[in-house]
Amino acid sequence: MVCAVVSVAIIIQARMSSSRLPGKVLRPIAGKPLIAWLLERLEVAGLGELVWVATSDAPSDDPIVEYCSSTGRNCVRGPLDDVAARFLTVMSQRGHRAAARISGDSPLLDPTLVREAIEIFEAKSVDLVTNVNPRTYPPGQSVEVFSRSALERAYSTMEAASEREHVTPRLYSSPDFSVRNFSSPTDLSGIRLVVDTPEDFSRMERLLQALPSPTSAPLADIVKCYQSLRLC
């Protein structure tokens, strides 16, 4: 549904300085860098032209910029601890009125969830569409879509550094913003499809190796494979 997504940037936040698994976004897994799986899944789904990798201007994140440049992916840099500023930079420079926020440590994110969130955002007059509050989808399947105007208003009132780092807390906590959640028909929140620790990495590597089509498998097939491997 191209008409529903042209005004929305899909922004992947990524950095090398993860405290629990440093360098994870470019760590090789099942034959390619972790973030490559996410990028390829979005591209296979026809969303590649809307995708931006938002990393920091710290020297530690130079490899992310080099990877994006060498593979022809869009990349923008901003303050290490002010992720919200990176999102605003992409939206303002490229003329997008909204952004879908996803994480670079989610290699098996189902693009249909991104499309669903964008379509709900386009159809409803809300500031934020989310599937994480309350969470019914697995960690690693998280999507938030918010308007540029909402983030600009929220940003002007952010006082704690953690608010700028995590981008959306003010949108959830303030009554000045409208939020709409979409949920999974079945509660899948106990399934971990995010790579945040060495244990997550090992689990994800087994899953990627077992999936017949890891760049295009829908969430239902991923969950079935995860359960068959007894990764819970």
Sequence and secondary structure as in RCSB ss.txt:
>XXXX:A:sequence
MVCAVVSVAIIIQARMSSSRLPGKVLRPIAGKPLIAWLLERLEVAGLGELVWVATSDAPSDDPIVEYCSSTGRNC
VRGPLDDVAARFLTVMSQRGHRAAARISGDSPLLDPTLVREAIEIFEAKSVDLVTNVNPRTYPPGQSVEVFSRSA
LERAYSTMEAASEREHVTPRLYSSPDFSVRNFSSPTDLSGIRLVVDTPEDFSRMERLLQALPSPTSAPLADIVKC
YQSLRLC
>XXXX:A:secstr
 GGGTTTEEEEEE  S  SSSTTGGGSEETTEEHHHHHHHHHHHTT GGGEEEEEESSGGGHHHHHHHHHHT  E
EEE TT HHHHHHHHHHHHT SEEEEEETT TT  HHHHHHHHHHHHHS  SEEESBTTB S TT   EEEEHHH
HHHHHTT  SHHHHHHS HHHHH TTS EEE   SS  TTS     SHHHHHHHHHHHHH S TTT  HHHHHHH
HHHTT  
